[in-house]
Amino acid sequence: MERRSFLKTAGAGLAVGGMAMPALAENAPTIKWRMASSFPKSLDTLFGGSEYMAKRVAEATGGKFHIQIFAPGEIVPGGAVFDAVKDGTVEMGHTCSYYYYGKDPTYAFETAVPFGMTNRQMDAWFRYGNGARLLGELFAKSNIMVIPLGNTGTQMGGWFRKEIKTVADLKGLKIRISGFAGAVLSRLGAVPQQIGGADIYPALEKGTIDAAEFVGPYDDQKLGFNKVAKYYYYPGWWEGGPQVAAYVNTRKWAELPKEYQTILQIACADAHVDIMARYDAKNPTALKQLVGSGTQLKAFPKEVMDASYKAALEVYAETSAKNPEFKKVYDDYKKFQDDQNLWFRIAEGAYANFMYSKR
């Protein structure tokens, strides 16, 4: 993709009140695609975000390009979206790439990695750094094109049935967490559990697990986790700014008329911003409601944060030593992040810290 020419087009599409779309030829074809989502219909943020994208595409094409969204299990399970798009079972998917850490840990950089970049930093790396190129090359090997389609912002650290006061409290803790974060926490004695979003509540309720991370106040409240776990920890250091992705089968992408390709990119860019805005608008109210109903808000102790950071660096080093693709992406990612943190700690950080102190 010619990134900057695309951004000029997408930028016009993000104007308030609508999208600037290319004119369609009179004989533009009618195309119907299916998108498999990893997210339950109850989440109007993530599942609703893909519906918003599809609505924009339909509006811009007069209904000629129709994308139908399917919840987990309707075509494939939520964790099988990668293979479904790769194999052409569906034309598109809406998912998080760190779900596929087991295939290759490098995929996690497309979503989030422990102590990684924030939402804005990810956008900068993906659009104006080497993120889109490096990850585009990686996913192309599996017949997948990746288009950013949402971000949640920095997530919460999850729901715990008991307090976490020291690193020792993590030993033997059965926590619903996956991928990279699970690899880090296992070094501190925790026992990561792979559980789908819909199964978290009953697992916590029955005591099958001791803790679970998901997203943040708005989504977590919708799924009722506060009813089965008392302590709500922050921050989710494994998800500083997790990007959600639209996967497109590369063969199907090549078959699309150029105008439809542009419309799809612009609609995804619009929905990408919209999803983050939804979270920022809805999370404060949800957090106040949770605390008002008895949820105990807790910050992870510094001891736990420091130990987690040290363990994360060990995992990065060990994975880099045995996975050249991972090392290539990580080295670029880390350099970009270091520069971003240098900048953000000056104006952004100083201003934010001052304003937060006035509350």
C-alpha positions in Angstrom: 0.0 0.0 0.0 1.2 3.5 -0.7 0.8 4.7 2.9 0.9 8.4 2.4 -1.4 8.6 -0.6 -3.8 6.4 1.3 -3.7 8.6 4.3 -4.5 11.7 2.2 -7.6 9.9 1.0 -8.5 8.5 4.4 -8.0 11.9 6.0 -10.6 13.4 3.8 -12.9 10.6 4.8 -12.6 11.4 8.4 -14.1 14.8 8.1 -17.0 15.5 10.5 -20.3 14.4 9.1 -19.2 11.8 6.6 -16.6 10.3 4.3 -15.3 11.6 1.0 -15.6 8.6 -1.3 -14.6 8.0 -4.9 -17.3 8.1 -7.5 -18.6 4.7 -8.6 -18.9 3.6 -12.1 -22.4 3.0 -13.3 -21.7 -0.6 -13.8 -20.0 -1.2 -10.4 -20.6 -4.8 -9.4 -22.6 -6.1 -6.5 -20.3 -7.9 -4.1 -21.2 -9.7 -0.9 -18.6 -10.5 1.7 -18.6 -12.3 5.1 -16.6 -11.1 8.1 -16.0 -13.4 11.0 -15.6 -11.6 14.3 -13.8 -12.7 17.4 -16.1 -10.6 19.6 -19.5 -11.3 21.0 -22.5 -9.4 19.7 -23.1 -8.0 23.2 -20.0 -5.7 22.8 -21.3 -2.7 20.9 -17.8 -1.3 21.0 -15.9 -4.1 19.1 -18.7 -6.1 17.4 -20.5 -2.8 16.9 -17.4 -1.2 15.4 -17.3 -3.8 12.6 -21.0 -3.2 12.0 -20.3 0.5 11.8 -17.5 -0.1 9.2 -19.8 -2.3 7.1 -22.6 0.3 7.3 -20.2 2.9 6.0 -19.1 0.7 3.1 -22.7 0.0 2.1 -23.7 3.7 2.3 -20.7 4.6 0.1 -21.5 2.1 -2.6 -25.3 2.4 -2.6 -25.6 -1.1 -1.1 -23.5 -2.7 -3.9 -20.7 -3.8 -1.5 -22.3 -5.6 1.4 -20.3 -7.0 4.3 -22.2 -9.2 6.7 -20.7 -9.6 10.2 -20.8 -13.0 12.0 -20.3 -13.5 15.7 -18.0 -16.3 17.1 -19.4 -19.7 16.4 -21.7 -18.6 13.6 -19.1 -19.6 11.0 -16.0 -20.3 13.0 -14.9 -19.9 16.6 -13.6 -16.6 17.7 -10.0 -17.9 17.9 -10.2 -19.4 14.4 -10.6 -16.1 12.5 -6.9 -16.1 11.3 -7.2 -19.4 9.6 -10.7 -18.7 8.2 -9.3 -15.6 6.4 -6.1 -17.3 5.4 -7.9 -20.2 3.9 -10.6 -18.1 2.2 -13.5 -19.5 4.3 -14.5 -15.9 4.8 -13.3 -12.8 3.0 -12.7 -10.8 6.1 -12.2 -11.1 9.9 -12.2 -8.8 12.9 -9.9 -9.9 15.6 -6.8 -9.3 17.7 -3.5 -10.6 16.3 -2.1 -11.5 19.7 -4.6 -14.3 19.8 -2.3 -16.1 17.4 0.8 -15.9 19.5 1.0 -19.6 19.4 1.5 -19.5 15.6 4.2 -16.9 15.8 4.8 -14.5 18.7 5.6 -11.8 16.1 1.9 -11.5 15.4 1.4 -9.9 18.8 3.1 -6.7 17.7 0.1 -6.0 15.5 -2.1 -5.8 18.6 -0.1 -5.2 21.8 2.8 -6.6 23.7 3.7 -6.2 27.4 4.8 -2.7 28.3 4.2 -1.7 24.7 3.0 1.4 23.0 -0.2 3.4 23.6 -3.0 3.9 21.1 -1.5 7.1 19.6 2.0 5.6 19.5 0.7 2.5 17.7 -1.0 4.7 15.1 2.2 6.6 14.6 4.3 3.5 14.2 1.8 1.8 12.0 1.2 4.8 9.7 4.5 6.7 9.7 7.0 4.3 11.1 7.7 0.8 9.8 4.8 -1.0 11.4 2.6 -1.3 8.4 5.4 -2.5 6.2 7.0 -5.0 8.6 3.7 -6.5 9.7 2.3 -6.4 6.2 5.2 -8.5 5.0 4.6 -11.0 7.8 0.8 -11.4 7.3 1.1 -11.6 3.5 2.8 -15.0 4.0 -0.5 -16.2 5.2 -2.6 -14.6 2.5 -3.8 -11.9 4.9 -3.8 -8.1 4.5 -4.2 -6.2 7.8 -6.1 -2.9 8.1 -6.4 -1.3 11.6 -10.0 -1.4 12.8 -10.2 -0.1 16.4 -8.2 0.3 19.6 -9.4 0.0 23.2 -6.8 2.3 24.8 -4.8 1.2 27.8 -6.8 -1.7 29.4 -7.4 -2.6 33.0 -5.5 -5.3 34.7 -8.5 -7.5 35.3 -10.7 -9.0 37.9 -9.3 -10.9 40.9 -11.1 -13.0 43.5 -8.3 -12.1 46.0 -5.9 -9.2 46.6 -2.5 -9.1 45.0 -0.1 -7.5 47.5 3.2 -9.0 46.5 4.7 -11.1 43.7 4.2 -14.2 45.9 0.4 -13.8 45.6 0.8 -14.6 41.9 2.1 -18.1 42.5 -0.4 -20.7 41.5 -2.9 -18.0 40.5 -5.1 -19.3 37.6 -5.7 -16.3 35.4 -7.5 -16.0 32.1 -4.9 -14.4 30.0 -3.3 -15.4 26.8 -0.3 -15.1 24.5 2.6 -12.9 25.4 1.2 -11.7 28.8 0.7 -15.3 29.8 4.3 -16.1 29.0 5.5 -13.2 31.2 3.1 -14.0 34.2 4.0 -17.7 34.1 7.6 -16.7 35.0 6.2 -15.1 38.2 4.3 -18.3 39.1 0.9 -17.6 37.6 -0.9 -20.3 35.6 -2.3 -18.8 32.4 -5.7 -20.1 31.2 -7.0 -19.9 27.6 -10.7 -19.1 27.9 -13.0 -17.5 25.4 -14.7 -14.2 26.4 -18.1 -15.9 26.7 -16.8 -18.4 29.2 -15.0 -16.1 31.6 -18.0 -15.3 33.8 -18.9 -18.9 34.6 -15.2 -19.8 35.1 -14.9 -17.0 37.7 -18.2 -17.8 39.3 -17.3 -21.5 39.8 -13.8 -20.8 40.9 -12.3 -22.6 37.9 -10.1 -19.6 37.6 -8.9 -17.0 40.2 -8.7 -14.0 37.9 -9.4 -12.8 34.4 -8.4 -9.9 32.2 -10.6 -8.7 29.5 -10.8 -5.0 28.3 -12.0 -2.2 30.5 -14.9 -0.8 32.6 -17.5 -0.6 29.8 -17.1 -4.0 28.3 -16.3 -5.7 31.6 -19.5 -4.3 33.2 -21.6 -5.5 30.3 -20.3 -9.1 30.9 -20.9 -8.9 34.6 -17.5 -9.7 35.9 -18.0 -7.4 38.9 -20.7 -9.9 40.2 -18.2 -12.7 40.5 -14.9 -11.0 41.4 -14.4 -8.2 43.9 -11.0 -6.7 43.0 -10.4 -4.7 39.8 -6.8 -4.1 39.1 -4.9 -1.6 36.9 -3.1 -1.0 34.7 -3.2 -3.7 32.1 0.6 -3.5 31.4 0.2 -6.1 28.7 -2.1 -3.9 26.7 -1.0 -0.3 26.6 -2.9 0.4 23.4 -4.1 -2.8 21.8 -5.0 -2.4 18.1 -7.8 -4.4 16.7 -7.5 -5.5 13.1 -9.6 -6.2 10.0 -8.1 -9.2 8.2 -8.7 -9.3 4.4 -7.9 -12.4 2.3 -5.3 -11.1 -0.2 -6.8 -13.0 -3.2 -10.3 -11.5 -2.5 -8.7 -8.1 -2.0 -7.1 -8.3 -5.4 -10.5 -9.1 -7.0 -12.1 -5.9 -5.6 -12.5 -2.9 -7.9 -10.0 -0.2 -7.0 -12.9 2.1 -5.9 -14.1 -0.6 -3.5 -10.6 -1.1 -2.1 -10.4 2.6 -1.3 -13.9 2.7 0.2 -13.1 -0.2 2.5 -9.8 1.4 3.6 -11.6 4.7 4.4 -14.4 3.0 6.2 -12.0 1.0 8.4 -10.1 4.2 9.2 -13.3 5.9 10.2 -14.3 3.0 12.4 -10.8 2.7 13.9 -11.2 6.2 15.3 -14.9 5.7 16.2 -14.2 2.6 18.4 -11.5 4.4 20.4 -13.9 7.3 20.9 -16.6 5.0 22.1 -14.4 3.6 24.8 -13.2 7.0 25.9 -16.8 8.2 26.1 -18.2 5.2 27.9 -15.5 4.0 30.2 -15.7 6.8 32.8 -19.4 6.3 33.5 -19.0 2.6 33.7 -16.1 2.8 36.1 -18.0 5.1 38.5 -21.0 2.6 38.4 -18.7 -0.3 39.1 -17.1 1.4 42.1 -20.5 2.6 43.3 -21.8 -1.0 43.3 -18.9 -2.3 45.5 -16.0 -3.0 43.1 -12.7 -2.4 44.9 -10.3 -0.6 42.5 -6.7 -1.5 43.1 -3.4 -0.5 41.5 -0.9 -3.3 41.0 1.9 -2.8 43.6 5.1 -1.4 42.4 6.8 -4.7 43.3 4.5 -6.6 40.9 5.0 -4.0 38.1 8.8 -4.1 38.4 8.9 -7.9 38.5 6.6 -8.1 35.5 8.7 -5.6 33.5 11.9 -7.6 34.3 10.2 -10.8 33.2 8.9 -9.2 30.0 12.4 -8.1 29.0 13.6 -11.6 29.6 10.9 -13.0 27.3 11.8 -10.4 24.6 15.4 -11.3 24.8 14.9 -15.1 24.7 12.3 -14.9 21.9 14.5 -12.6 19.8 17.4 -15.0 20.1 15.5 -17.9 18.5 13.1 -16.0 16.2 14.7 -13.7 13.6 11.4 -12.3 12.4 10.4 -11.4 15.9 13.8 -9.8 16.5 13.5 -7.7 13.3 10.1 -6.3 14.3 10.9 -5.9 18.0 14.1 -4.0 17.4 12.2 -1.5 15.2 9.2 -1.4 17.5 11.3 -0.7 20.6 13.4 2.0 19.0 10.2 3.8 17.9 8.6 3.4 21.3 11.7 4.8 23.1 11.5 7.9 20.9 7.8 8.2 21.5 8.2 8.0 25.3 10.9 10.6 25.2 8.5 13.0 23.5 5.3 12.0 25.4 7.0 12.5 28.8 7.6 16.2 28.0 4.5 18.1 26.9 1.9 15.4 27.0 3.0 13.8 30.3 3.6 17.1 32.1 0.2 18.4 31.1 -1.6 15.2 31.9 0.0 14.8 35.3 -0.9 18.4 36.2 -4.5 18.1 35.1 -5.0 14.8 36.9 -3.7 16.3 40.1 -6.6 18.9 39.9 -9.3 16.3 40.1 
